Amino acid sequence: MENSLGTVKEKTERAGKTEDGKKGISGSTLKLIAIIAMFIDHTGAIIVERMILTAGAGETNLAMMVKLGTLDMILRLTGRLGFPIFCYLLIEGFQHTRNVWKYAGRLFLFALVSEVPFDLGFAGNPFYLEYQNVFFTLFIGLLVMIGFRLAEEKTEGNRVLRALLSLLILAAGAGAAQLLKTDYAAVGVLTIAVMYMCRRKKLLETGLGCAVLTVMNPIEITAFFIMIPVHMYNGRRGWNIKWFFYAFYPLHILLLYMIACAMGLGGVALLR
């Protein structure tokens, strides 16, 4: 009987409903939205922008550059949905994981695994120290949240001290991301921190996170569209695609770089 109930519960979660019948989308659906947005974004960055950089002079090529530029802008604006969803899922994972240090270890591991594909994809060089992949940003953001939790536990009843410690922790995390030159850098860590502080209200959490990104870079304006799927999120895990979610990041960048190489664009450096 227990196994039967477990099966029903699992099927209900996968169907996008909670046990009380509430409809919505699961965490795995949010992950897929983030993955698709990221793939679209990186297609523009790794392939289309290389095509723009290698376009020659002349009226025909100028017209082609205009078309490619428009396509690139569409792809990059669509891709703005990816990072804030990653931040939201990071915060969800932090709140529900059984072992936060194991969670941090996974992020750091994939940050290391992803670095060579990331460097190839964006710099055309397997070892480029001037820009690090987004897993490092998420890892630092997770450490900041761990610090916030510890500060809250150690300063119970003393809000002033807690606020001061939290500011120091945030400054350290943002400074580390900026120093390491991670993707989104200090702004990414600040976004995670702001969203974490507003985590009890989903729309406020995502809205303020997107606001931070947009204030720092207006192209992030389309990130606000994530408020729709996050509002529909029903709190269920859905399909267990954790390892696919992690592995997709380095694999899709490597795939796009291989396509760029096949087009004769592999040696073009997007980062200098």
N, C-alpha and C positions, 0 to 999 in steps of 0.2 A: 504493500500500500504506500509506504514511504517513497519507494522508487518511482511509483506511478505519479505521486503528487509532485515529486521533483521534476519529472519529465514534463508535466503540464506546466509547471512554473517556468521551466526553461523555454518551452515553446511560446508561452505568453510573452516572456521578455523579448524573444527574438522577433515576435510579431509587432513589437513596438508598443505594448500595453503593459501597464502595471497590474499587479494582482487584483486591484479594485476596479479594473476595467478602464482606467485612464489611458487615453490614446496619447501618442507623441512619438518622438524619435529617440532611439537609444544612443548610448555613448559610442558604439561602433559606427553608427550612422554619422555622428559628428566627426569621428576620425576620418571616415571616407570623404566627407565634404572638405576637410582640411587637406587631405592627401591630394584630392583632385585640384583644389585651388593652388596648392604648392606646385603640382606638376605643370599646370598652365602657366604659372608665374615663371618657373625655371625654363620652360620652353622658350618663352620670350627672352629671358636673360642669356641663356646659354647658346641658343641657335639664332634667333632673329636679330639680336643685337650684334652678334658676330657678322651676320650678313650685312647689317647697316655699316659696320666699321670697314668692311672690305669692298663696299660698293665704290666703283670708280667714278670719275668725273663725267660730265656730259649730260645733255638734256634727258635722254632716256633713263640713265642711271639716277638722275635727280627725281624723276617721277617714281621710279622704283623705290627710292629711299623714303619718299613721302608715304607710299603705301605700306612699306615695312615699318615705318615709324608709327603709323596709325595702328597697325596690327600689334606692334609691341606695346603700345599704350593700353590697348584693350586687354591684352594678356596680363600685363603687370597690374592693372587696376582690379582685374578679376582675382589675381593672386593675393591681393591685400587681405582677403578673408582668411588666409591660412594661419598667420602668426597669432592673431588674437584667439583663435580657436585652440591652438596649441597651448597658449597660456591658460585658457579656461580649463582644458583637460588636465594640465599640469596641477592646477589647484585642486581639481576634483580628485586626482590621483593622490595628492598629498594628504587630503582629508580622509581618504578611505583605505590607503595602503596599510598592510599589517606591519610592514617593516620599512620605515622611511629611508634607512641607510642602504638597504638593498635596492630601493627605488633610485636613490642617488647614484649608486654604483652602476646601475643599468644605463642611466643617462650619460655618465662619464665614459663608460665603455664605448657607447655608440658615438660619443663625441670624438673619441680617438679613432674609431673605425671609419668614421665619415670624413675625416680631415683630408686624406689624400684624394678621394673622389671630389670633394668640395674644391680643393685647390686646383685640380685638373679642370673641373667644370668652369670655374670662374677666373682662374689665372693662367690656365694652360700650362701649369707647372705643378708637379706632384708635391713640392715643398714650398709653400708660400706663407711666410710668417706675419704678413701685414693684415690678414683678415681670417677669422676663424668661424667655423660653422655654428649654426643656431643651437645645436645641442649643448654647446658650452654656455650659451646664454640661459637656456632652460635649466641647466645644472646649477649655475650660480643663483638663478631665481629660486630654485628649490632650497638651496642653502640659506638664502635670506628668509624664506618662510619658516624654516627650522629654527633660525635665530629668533624670529618673531615669537614663535611658540615658547621657546625657552625663556625669553624675556618676560612673557606673560606669566609663566609659571613661577619665575623667581621673584617677581615684583608684585605679587598679588596684593591689592589694596593700595598700591602706590602708583597712581596713574602718571604722575610727572616723570618719575624714574623710568617707567615702562616706555613712555613716549621718547625720552632721551635715548634710551638703549636701542629702541626701534629705529630711530633716525640714524644712529651710528652704524647699526647693522646694514641699513639700506645704503648709506653712503659708502660703506666698505664694499658691498656687493656691486653697486653701480660703478665704483671706481675700478674694481677688479675687471669688470666687463669692458670698460673703456680702455684700460691698460692692455688687456689681452686682444683688443680690437675684434670682439666677437660680433656676429651678425646682430644688428639692432643695438648692440653695446649697452650703454647705461640706460638708454630709453627703453630697451626691452626689459631690463630688470625693474625699472620704475613702473612699467606697465603691469608686470606680474605683481609687484607689491601693492599697487593701487587696487587691482582687481581682488587680491586676497583680502584686503581690508574691507571690501564691500561684498564679500562672498555670500552673505546671508540674503541678498536680493539680486537675483540673476541679471535683470535688465540694468540695474544700476552698476553692477560689477562690469558687465560687458560694455555698457555705454561709456563709463569713465575710462576704461582701458583703451577703447577706441579713440576717445577724446585726447588722451595723452599722446597716442601715436600720431594723430592728425595734427595736433598743435606743433609737434616736432617736425612733421613732414606732411604737407597738405595732400600728397598723393595717396595717403592712407585713408582718405575720406570714405572710400567704398567699404572699409572694414566694418562700418556701422551695420551693414547688411547681416552680419553674423548674429545680430540680436534676434533675428527671426528664428533660425534653427535652435539657438540656445533657449529661447522662450518655449520652444516645442519639446525641449529635452525632458524626458520623463524620469531621469535619475537611474535608469537601468543600464547595465553593461552591454547587453546585446551579444552579438557574436564575439567570441574571444579572438581578436586579431592583434593582440598586443605585439607579438614578435614581428608580424607583417608590418605593423605600424612603424616599428623601430627600423626594420631593415629596408623599408621602402625609400627612406631618405637617401642613404648613400647609393643604393642601387639605381634609383631613377636619375640621379645626377650623373652617374657613370654612364648610363645608357644614353642620355642626352649628349654627353661629351663624345661618345663613340659615334653618334649620328653626325655631330659637328665635324669630327675627324673624317668621316666618310664623305662629307661635303667639301673637304679640303680646308676646313676652318679651325682645326684643332690647335693650331699654333697661335691663334689670335688671343691676346690677353685682354680680358675685360677689366682686370684690376692692374693698376700700375703703382 
